[in-house]
């Protein structure tokens, strides 16, 4: 089981308070933003701030990402050259539209790692899919580099470039979200759903979280700490699911159906796809700390 990425909490990299306290809310991932959340005049200072934070702050079990500025901007390459030596090992590439975008960052990371004696391939990439052409090319993007660990969906820019409005129901996003999830699965990487901007609309948020989970996303981006536990409640297997999966995996271990066939568990027919799903549920539960080594925690 790789890193759990059920939640990714956005934090402006220009806010010192967030840099020092964001981990207390226990998201799976923190995303410090140097792009949209930081004013042009503050970008250098924000970059310096996050570089120092990476050197001295213990982010505990949170996986730390930084959304760098576009490599087409005057800040993007500098973000990479300063933050990697400071300890950054996860970065989000904004507005990713083709494998060439990923390959450009991959090549730059190769150069920076070699220059600073960092093991090649240490820095991983999350590609932000935020435009129709990015959605269309999301499979080649996900497969463009072995550094890519996830792809994420940005609905605000997507609807803007599509020329439509984002609605509470999200029908305008269904095809894009489904495409991103499917291509992430093909590539074997995680997929992170878009933010839900209306913090006060808990019902709308939960509806979108459930839909993201049902579509197959690995997790969801959050813009407020209050959203974290809500997402975890949906993306973490229930005890009933864990108990059922334990029975299925234990029964499968006693019967070899690797070449086909079925077994009976609690009166239900179970075949290989069901067994694989049960194993995945137990892996997720173990990552969430509620199941380990055959024992419920």
N, C-alpha and C positions, 0 to 999 in steps of 0.2 A: 504494500500500500504506500503510495506517495503521500505528499503533503495534502492535508485537507484544505480545501479552498472554498468552504461553504460561504464565508463572508469576507469581503474586502472593503475595509473602511477607508473612505477618502478623507484626507487631511491636507490642508494647504501647507506646503513646506515653508511658507513664510511666517507661520505662527509658532513661536517657541513653545507655547503651552502645549500645543498638540504634539510636538516632537517629544516632549517629556512625559506626557500622560496618556497618550492614545492607547497604549498597550493594556491599561487597567480595565478596559472594557472587554478584553479577551476576544477580539475578532481573530479569525484564523490568519488573516493577512491585513497588513497596513499598506495603504497606497499614499505616499507623500507626493503631492502634486506640484510640479514646477511649471506646468503648462497653463491651462485655462484659469486656475485658481490664483495665479500670481500675476500682479500687474507688471507691465513691461519694465518699469523703473525699479522694480524690486527683485527682478529675476537673478541677478548676480548675487545679491545679498542672501536670497533664499537658498541658492545653491551652496553658498559657503556655510550657511546655517545647518543644512541637512548633512553636509560633509562632516562637520564637527560633531553633530549628534551621532552619526554612525560610528564615530571613533570612541565615544564615551558612554552611550546609553545602552543598557541591556533591555532588549525588546522581548525577552523571555521566549515564549513559544510562538510569538507572532512572526510570520514570514513577511519580511519588509521588501516592498517594491517602491520604486520611484518612477513616476511618469515624467520622463524627460521631455524637453521641448523637441519639436520637429528637427530632424537633421538638416532640413532645408532652411531653418532659421539661423540666426547668428548665435544662438545659445546652445543648440542641440549637441554639437560635438564637444563643446566645453563641459557640458553636463557629464558626458561619458568620461572624458579625460580626468575630471576632478573627482567624481564620485566612486569610480571603480577602485582607485588606489586608497580611498577612504574606507572601503569595505563593502560597498554595495555589490550584491550578487544577483539582484533581481531588478529588472527595469521594464516598464511598459513603454512600448513604441506607439506614439499616437498616430492617428489617421493613416493606418497601414492599408495600402491598396494593392500591393503586388509583392511577389517574392523578391523583386529587386529591392524594395524597401528593407526587407529583412536581411537580405544579403549585404546590403550596405552597412547596416549596424553590425552584423556578424564580422565583417572584415575589420571594422573599426575596433571591435572588442578583441579580436585576435591581436591587433597591433598594440593595444593598451596593456593587455595581459602579458605579452612578451616583453614590453618595455619595463614593466614593474615586477617581473618575475612571478607572476600569478599563473597558476596552473591553467593551461589552455582549456577553454570550454567551461570555466567556473561560473561565468556570468550567464544567467538565463534570461530569456525574453518572453514577455507577454505582449502579444500583438493586439492593438485596439482596432476593431473593425467598426468604422463609423460612417461609411458611405455605401451607396449601392454598388459601386465597382469593387469596394472592399469585400462586401458580402459575396458578390459573384466570384471573387478570387480567393475566398477564405480557405479553400482546401490547399491551393498552392502556397498560400501564406503559412498555413499550419505545418506544411511539409518542407518549407524553405530552408530550415536549419535545425540541427539537432539541439540547438540552444532553446528553441521554442518549447515552453512548457504549458502554455495556455493561450487561448484567444478570448477576447472580451468584446462585448457588444456595447456600443454607445448610441442610444436611441435618439438623443437630442440632436446631435449632428446628422444622424441618419435621416430623420424626418425633415430636417432643414434642407439637406441636399436633395431629398426626394421631392420636396416642394409640397409637403403636406403638414398637418398638425398632429401632435401626439395626443391621443385620447386616453381616458381612464381605462377603457375596455382593451385598448392595445391591438385592435384588429389589424391596423396598418403595419404592425411589427411582426405578425405571425410568421410570414414567409421568411423574413430575414432571420428571425430567432431560430426557426426550425433548421434553416440552412446552416447556420453557424454551429449549432449543436451537432448536426449530422456530420459535418466536415471535421469537427473536433474529434468525434468518435472515430472516424476513419483514420485520422492522423495519430490517434492515441494520445491526445493532449486534453487538458481541462478546458471547459468553456464557462465563462463568467457572464452572467446576465447584467443588463443595464441597471442604472440607478432608478429609483422612484422618487421624484423630486418633492412631492407633497408630504412632508413629514407629519402633518396633522391628519392625514387620511389613512388611518391604520387599517381600515377595512379594504380600501383599494390596494394598499401595499401588500396585505396578506393574500389577496386574490392573485396579484401578480407573482408573488413568491411561490404560491402553489402551482401556478401555471408554468413558471420556470422549472420547477422541480419535475413536473409531469412531462415537460418537453425533453428533459434529460440534461439540463445544465448542471454543472458541478457546484455552482454557487451563485451568489448574487452580490453586486456592489451595493454598499450602504453609504449614506451621506450623514447619518446621525447615529450615535451609540444606541439609541432606543430601538433601532431596527435590528441589531445584532442577534439578540436572543430570539426574536420572532423568526428570523431566517433559520437559526439553528434548530428551532422546534420543528420546522418542516424538513430540513435537509439531514436531520439525524434520525437513524432508524429507531422505531419505537421498541419497547421491550417485547411486545407481542411479535414483532417482526424478527427480533433477535432470537427469541425462543423457538419460533417456527423454523428459522434458518438453521439453528443448531441441530434440530431434529433431522432436517433434510440432509445436511452435510454428514452427520453421523451415520445416517442410513446409507448414504451413497458410499461411505468408506467401507461399509460391510458388503457392498454389492458392486461388482465391476460391470458398469454399463458404458464404459468409455467408447465402445464401438457401436452403441445403440441400445435400445430397449428402455424399459421404464421400471420404476420401483413404486411401491405403495407406501405413503406416509400419512398417517392420520386419515386413512380412507380416501386420499387424493392421489391421482396418478402424477408421478414426478419423473421428468426426463432431463436430459443433459442441460438444456437452456435454463430450466428451473433451478437445477443444482448450481450452475454458474452464477445465477442471480443471488442465490442464498449465500454463496461465498463472497460475493461483492458486498452484500449487506453486512456480513460479519466483519469484513475488512473496514468498511466505513464505521461500524460501531467500535471497532478496536481503535481506529484513529481518533474517535470522539471520546475515548476513555471509558466506554460503558461495557466493553467486552475485551477480554485479553486471555489468550492461551486456553480457550475453552471455558473460561469462567466469566460470569457476569460481575462487573465491578460494583 
